[in-house]
Amino acid sequence: MAAGEIALCRSEEIAEGQARGFDPEQRGKDSVFVLRHNGEIRMYRNSCPHLDVRLEYRKDRFMSADGQLIMCYAHGAQFLPATGECVYGPCLGERLQAVAWREEEGWLVVEAP
């Protein structure tokens, strides 16, 4: 791993249809989250484009019960896991902000803030 990078977790720790939040900025709140959907890993900023609020209602609860959509529990917006596009709710058509990441030796790695 290069200087200025942070390893968040091992890729196999993210189960299909599940998400997990991380605090790479070390501010005491999860500023990014990682999910696995249809076998693909995605990473987004933990911020709804509608009101700039955190998405989860409790630790690591970003996904719908069936694991098919990302949910904003503040006001019910729903987002596609593959693109972050809002398909239901007050921010319809807007997108979650994707976070650049890479996998190195099984670890999910991001640039340090």
Buried (B, 14 or more C-beta within 10 A) or exposed (E): EEEEBBBBEEBEBBEEBBBBBBBBEEEEEBBBBBBBBEEEEBBBBBBBBBEEEBBBEEEBBBBBEEBEBBBBBBEEBBBBBEEBBBEEBBBEEBBBEEBEBEEEEEBBBBEEE
